[in-house]
Amino acid sequence: IEPLTSREEEVLLAVAGGLTNAEIANRLHIGLSTVKTHLASLMTKLAARNRVEIAMWAYETGRIPH
């Protein structure tokens, strides 16, 4: 897969932590549309169809401890 940007990594961890788009935007001090852009990029890079698959990928790759 393509390497993730540092911001995509932050969004990845936030999604895996169960945060909503609004909560991610608030935490990272970015706009809601920017969060959605990062999520779309993550889905493309990870071949994920939804947030659950993004979170699963984070766990499977050791970004989140089991």
NORJOKA-V216750 format. One record per residue. N is the residue number from 1. RES is the residue in one letter. PSI is psi as a letter, one per 30 degrees, with the letter a starting at -180 (NA if undefined). OMEGA is omega as a letter, one per 40 degrees, with the letter a starting at -180 (* if undefined). BURIAL is b if it has 9 or more other C-alpha atoms within 8 Angstrom, else e. Layout:
<<N:RES:PSI:OMEGA:BURIAL> <N:RES:PSI:OMEGA:BURIAL>>
This chain:
<<1:I:l:i:e> <2:E:k:i:e> <3:P:k:i:e> <4:L:k:i:b> <5:T:l:i:e> <6:S:e:i:e> <7:R:e:i:e> <8:E:e:i:b> <9:E:e:i:b> <10:E:e:i:e> <11:V:e:i:b> <12:L:e:a:b> <13:L:e:i:b> <14:A:e:i:b> <15:V:e:i:b> <16:A:f:i:b> <17:G:f:i:e> <18:G:g:a:e> <19:L:k:i:b> <20:T:l:i:e> <21:N:e:a:b> <22:A:e:i:e> <23:E:e:i:e> <24:I:e:i:b> <25:A:e:i:b> <26:N:e:a:b> <27:R:e:a:e> <28:L:g:i:e> <29:H:h:i:e> <30:I:l:a:e> <31:G:l:i:e> <32:L:e:i:b> <33:S:e:i:e> <34:T:e:i:b> <35:V:e:a:b> <36:K:e:i:b> <37:T:e:i:e> <38:H:e:i:b> <39:L:e:i:b> <40:A:e:i:e> <41:S:e:i:b> <42:L:e:a:b> <43:M:e:i:b> <44:T:e:a:e> <45:K:e:a:b> <46:L:f:a:b> <47:A:h:i:e> <48:A:k:a:b> <49:R:f:a:e> <50:N:a:a:e> <51:R:e:a:e> <52:V:e:i:e> <53:E:e:i:b> <54:I:e:a:b> <55:A:e:i:b> <56:M:e:i:b> <57:W:e:i:b> <58:A:e:i:b> <59:Y:e:a:b> <60:E:f:a:e> <61:T:g:i:e> <62:G:g:i:e> <63:R:f:i:e> <64:I:k:i:b> <65:P:k:i:e> <66:H:NA:*:e>>
